């Protein structure tokens, strides 16, 4: 009887631990984020969308999109450029914000071009990848930012790539490349753009407004936030760094972070996470 009881207790404990482990793992269509100083979980339910509008010229060929069918063939996900409406046609002023934290610092002042990430699946024509990307980043920023390293320095963690598919330049239901031409111009790194400058999607983490921490599935405008100092980067468990929109706003006001718009959108729900951290 005693042996049977021990076996039963062991079996129950095993089932409980197994259930907890399953619950604690992210599903393939989930990532983590931060909100109100805590971890949140995002569940993605539709595709990533890069909005083009009739009067835009995202490929800089001098022809507005309304008269340029080729501009419709390949999504151009352009940082800084904002449409007036979200994918559902709603005024963008009323669209929820997903703040995407991009680590623009280099923990170790990385000067090795080969440390830059390759383009997932080879990338699109003309996309900067691998050593060529590394060389360009060093010329522009003085070192390779953690945002485009093939392997982020162990001193920090990022929430994308997601743990279910840890391929640099990817994240569940995200596009795998972005156009930085307008951002490089806006920050004084280059002259006015004459063509898109495609790079792999950077390593990044997420923040939502306090009022959006627990939110049913909706569309969100991606607003990249360039984080310039390592001290502001959020710890994996949310215990320090920028883990709320207020902390983000404070960093922006102090000049340690730069927020810009974009023409890309995600569709997901958000809820407080029971997970305590990330690997």
N, C-alpha and C positions, 0 to 999 in steps of 0.2 A: 504494500500500500504506500509506504514511504517512497519507494523507488518510482512508483507511478505518479505520485504527487510531484516529485522533483522533475520528472520528464514533462509533466503538464505545465509546470511553472516555466521551465526552460523554453518550451514550445511557445507559450504565450509571450514571453519576453522577446523571443526571436521575431514573432509576428508583429509585436509592437514596434521594435526597432526597425524592422523592414518597412512598416507603414510610415514611420517617421522619416526614414531615408528617402522613400519615394516622394513624400509630401514636400520634403525640403529641396529636392532637385527641381531645377527649372525645366519646364516643358520645352520642346524644340522651338516653339513660337513665343518664347518669353525672354525678356532680359530684366535686369534690375535697374533701378534708378534711385534718386534721393528726393525727399520732399519733407519739409517741416523738420529737418534734422534727423530723419529716419530713413531706413531702407524701404523702398516700395518695389512692387513687381508689376511689370507691364506685360500684357498679353495682346499680341498683335493678331489682327483678324482680317486685314486687307492689305493690298499692295502699297508699296512706296510710290508716291506720285510726285512728279516734277512738272509743275504747271507752266505752260506757255500760253501767251495771249496774242491776239491778232496784231497788236501794235509793237510787240517785242521783237528783238532781233538777237536771240541768244547765241547764234553762231557768228555774229559780227560780219556777215557777208554783204551788208548794205541793203538787204531785202527783208522787209517786215514779214513776220511769220505768216500773215494772212495771204501772202503771195509767194511763199517759199515752202512747197511741199516737202523738200528734203529736210527741213528743220523739224518735221514731224516724225522722221524715221527713227531717230535715236534720241532717247531722253537726254536733255541737257539740264543737269542739276546744278544750278549756279548760286553760289554763295553771294550775298549782298543783294542781288536782284530779288525784288518782291512783286508778285502779282497783286492786283487789287481784290481778287476773290480766291477763296480756297477751292479745292476740287469739287465741292458740292454746290458751288456758286454763291456761297455766303460771303459777306463782306469780311475781308481778312482782319479788320479791326476787332471782330468779335470771335475770331478763331483762337482756341486754346494754344498756349505756347509750350513747346518742349525745348528746354534749354540744353543744348548739347555742348558739354564741356570738352574742349580740345586742348591737350597739354602741349603748349608751344615752347616749353622749356626743354632743355636737355640735362638730365640728372648728372651725366658724366662728361659734358662738353664733347659729345661724340663727333669725331672728325673722320670716321671711316665710312666712305660712301657705300660700301657693301653692306652696311647695317640697315639700310633703308629697305622697306618692304617691296616685294615683287608685286606685280599686278595680278589679282586673282584671275585664273583662266586666261592669262595672257593680256588682259586688258583690251581697250579699244584702240584703233589706229591713232598713233601719235601720243598716247598716254605715257607719262613719265613713270618709269618703274625701276626698281632695283638700284644698281650703282649710278645710273643716269639721274634718277630721282635724288639719290643721296648727294651727288655732286651739286645739283641745282639748289637743294635745300641748304647746304653748307654755304654756298655763295650768297643766298638770300638772307639767311638767319644766323650765320656764323657757326652753326652746328646742326646736327640732325635732331629736330624736335622729337620727343617721345611719341608724338602723334603719328609719325610715319616710320617708326622703327619696326623691323620685322619681329623683334622681341622687345617688349617694353622693359625698361630697367626694373629689376625686382624691388626697388625702393618705392615704387608706386604700383597701383593696379588700375585697370580700366574695365568698364562693363561691356564694352564691345571691342574686339570680337566677343560673341557670346560663348559661354563654356561648352555648349553642345556642338559648336563648329568653330574651333579656335583658329580660323584662317585669317591672317592679317589682311585688312582691307575689306572684311565682310562682317555682317551682322544680320541676324534673322530679319527678313522682310525689309531690308535696307538695299539701296542701290550700292554697287561696288566701286563706283567712281564719282567724283565731284569735280566741278569746274571752279577753279580758284582765280580766274582771270580778273574779275572785278574786285575781289578781295586784295589781290596783290597790288592792283592800281590804287585802291582806296587807302592802303597802308603805306603807299609811297615806295613800294618795292620795284614796280615797273611803270612804264608809261601806259597810256590808254590802250585797252585790249583791242587786238585786231583778229583774234581767234580764241576759242576756248583753251584753257590750260587744264587738262584733265590729270588728276592724281587719284590714286586709290583712296577710298573712304578712310579717314583717319581713325586711329584708336581713340576711343572717347568714352565718356560717362554722361549721365543724364540727371537733370533736375526739373521738377515741376513746381508750380506755384502751390502754396499751402492749401488753397481752396480746391485744388485739383488732385490731391493725394489719393482720394477714393472717388474714382470717376468711372462711369459706365463707358463702353466703347464709343469714341468720338474721333474726329479728325483733329490733328495737331499740326501747327506750323513749326517746323524745325528752325530754331534760332541758335546758330553757332555762337559760342562764347569762348574766345581765345583766352586761355589761362596762362599768364606770363611767368608766374612764380610757383615753384614746387611747394612752398609752404601753404598755398591755397588749395592744393589738390586734395580731394576728399579721400579719407581712409576707407578701406573696403567695407568696414562695418558701420560707416557713418559717424564715427566717434570724433572726427575732426575734419577741418577743411570746409569747402563749400558744399553743404548738404541741404541748403534751403535757398529760396529765391532772395531772401533778405541778405544772407551772407554773400550771395552772388552780386547783388546790387551794391553792397558795401565795397566789394573788391573792384567793381567797375568805377565807383565814385573815387576810389583811391588811385585809379589808373593801373591797377594790376590785372585787369581783365577788360576785354573788348567784346561787346555784344553786337552782332549784325543780324540781318534778316536772311532769308533765302526763298527760293521758289519751290522748296520741297516739303512734303507733308507725309505724316505717318498716321495710321489708324489703329488705336489700341485702347484697352482699358487699363486703369491704374488702381492699385490697392496696397495698403500697408502690408509689408512683408513680414512673415514669421521667421525668416532666415536671419541669422546673426552676422553673416559676412560672406565673403567670397574667397576662393582660392586664388 
